[in-house]
Amino acid sequence: MIETVPPHDDDRLSATARLMHDFNTEYDEPSPGPDALAGILARRIADGQATVLLARDDAGEPVGIAIARLSPSLWSDALEAYLAELYVVPPRRGQGFGRELLTAFLNTSRDAGADYAFLITSETDVSAQRAYEAAGFRRTEGEGGPVMLAYEQDL
């Protein structure tokens, strides 16, 4: 089951923040911690800058998240949706939760007024690439084109 997380639902915010923290911990990335993340998420949802989706299994346990950041497009009067985070807990991978989250991300982004969606994944994460391509995403540099690089810098 996929739920949209509202800005004032402490239980869902806490579950989402815990999964975000676990995601960063799994990949040795820094995290400000679940409490700080819950506050940040609440503000981003409330101001319309993010849509947060939470996947639960049949027992109601949180098993995955998708977070979309919406911004005005430079190419149309619509919005663009960036899939900022997609995570499924390791024991539940391969069970369709990622696919459900991707579908919900695309649907909620379209419903919010987006006409374009994009994401970034690593060159080595072949399973993620397959999932994104199965959901209709295509490599922006074209088949057989150059590998695109993502750069970042703390400000």
C-alpha positions in Angstrom: 0.0 0.0 0.0 1.3 3.5 -0.9 0.4 6.5 1.2 0.9 10.2 0.6 2.5 11.7 3.7 0.8 14.9 4.9 2.9 17.6 6.7 1.3 17.2 10.1 1.2 13.4 10.4 3.9 12.6 13.0 3.7 8.9 12.6 4.1 8.9 8.8 6.8 11.6 9.0 8.7 9.6 11.6 8.5 6.4 9.5 9.6 8.2 6.4 12.5 10.0 8.2 13.7 6.7 9.7 13.8 5.1 6.2 15.6 8.1 4.8 18.2 7.8 7.6 18.5 4.1 7.0 19.0 4.7 3.3 21.9 7.1 3.9 23.4 4.8 6.5 23.2 1.8 4.2 25.2 3.7 1.6 27.6 5.4 4.0 26.2 8.9 3.4 25.7 11.5 6.1 22.3 12.0 7.7 21.2 14.7 10.2 19.2 12.0 11.9 15.5 10.9 11.8 14.2 13.7 14.1 15.8 16.5 12.0 14.7 14.8 8.7 11.1 14.6 10.0 11.1 18.4 10.5 12.6 19.1 7.2 10.2 16.8 5.4 7.2 18.4 7.2 8.3 21.9 6.0 9.0 20.7 2.4 5.6 19.0 2.2 3.8 22.0 3.7 5.3 24.5 1.3 4.6 22.3 -1.7 8.2 21.7 -2.6 8.0 17.9 -2.0 5.6 15.0 -2.3 6.5 12.1 0.0 5.2 8.6 -0.6 5.4 5.8 2.0 5.1 2.1 1.1 3.7 -0.3 3.7 3.5 -4.1 3.6 0.4 -6.1 4.3 1.2 -6.0 8.0 1.4 -2.2 7.9 5.2 -2.0 8.3 7.0 0.8 6.5 9.1 -0.7 3.8 9.9 2.0 1.3 9.8 5.7 0.3 9.7 7.9 -2.7 10.3 11.6 -2.5 9.5 14.0 -5.4 10.7 17.6 -5.6 8.5 19.7 -7.8 9.8 22.9 -9.5 8.7 25.1 -12.4 9.9 24.0 -15.8 12.0 26.2 -18.0 10.6 24.4 -21.1 6.9 24.7 -20.5 4.3 26.3 -18.1 4.1 23.0 -16.2 6.2 21.6 -13.3 9.1 19.2 -13.4 9.3 16.3 -11.0 12.6 15.1 -9.7 12.7 11.7 -8.0 15.0 12.8 -5.2 14.8 9.6 -3.2 13.6 6.0 -3.8 14.4 3.4 -1.2 13.1 0.0 -0.3 14.5 -1.8 2.8 16.8 -4.6 1.7 14.7 -7.6 2.9 11.7 -6.3 0.9 13.5 -5.6 -2.4 12.3 -7.5 -5.5 8.8 -7.8 -4.1 7.2 -4.9 -6.2 7.4 -2.1 -3.7 9.8 -0.1 -5.8 7.6 -0.5 -8.8 4.5 0.6 -6.8 6.4 3.6 -5.5 7.6 4.6 -9.0 4.1 4.3 -10.4 2.7 6.4 -7.5 5.5 9.0 -8.0 4.6 9.4 -11.7 0.9 9.6 -11.0 1.1 12.1 -8.2 3.6 14.2 -10.1 1.3 14.3 -13.2 -1.7 15.1 -10.9 0.3 18.0 -9.4 0.9 19.5 -12.9 4.2 18.0 -13.9 4.8 17.2 -17.5 8.4 15.9 -17.1 10.0 13.6 -14.5 13.7 12.9 -14.1 16.1 11.1 -11.7 19.7 10.2 -11.2 21.1 6.7 -10.5 24.6 5.3 -10.4 26.2 3.5 -13.3 26.7 0.4 -11.3 23.1 0.1 -10.0 21.9 -2.1 -12.8 18.8 -3.3 -11.0 17.7 0.3 -10.5 18.3 1.1 -14.1 16.2 -1.8 -15.2 13.4 -0.7 -12.8 13.4 2.8 -14.2 13.5 1.7 -17.8 10.6 -0.7 -17.1 8.7 2.3 -15.7 9.2 4.2 -19.0 12.3 6.3 -18.2 14.9 6.6 -20.8 18.6 7.6 -20.6 18.8 11.2 -21.5 22.0 10.9 -23.5 20.3 8.3 -25.8 21.2 4.6 -26.3 24.9 4.2 -26.8 25.5 7.9 -26.1 28.0 9.2 -23.6 27.6 8.6 -19.9 26.3 11.7 -18.1 27.8 12.7 -14.8 26.1 14.3 -11.9 28.2 16.8 -9.9 27.4 18.3 -6.5 28.9 20.8 -4.1 28.0 21.8 -0.5 27.3 25.5 -0.2 
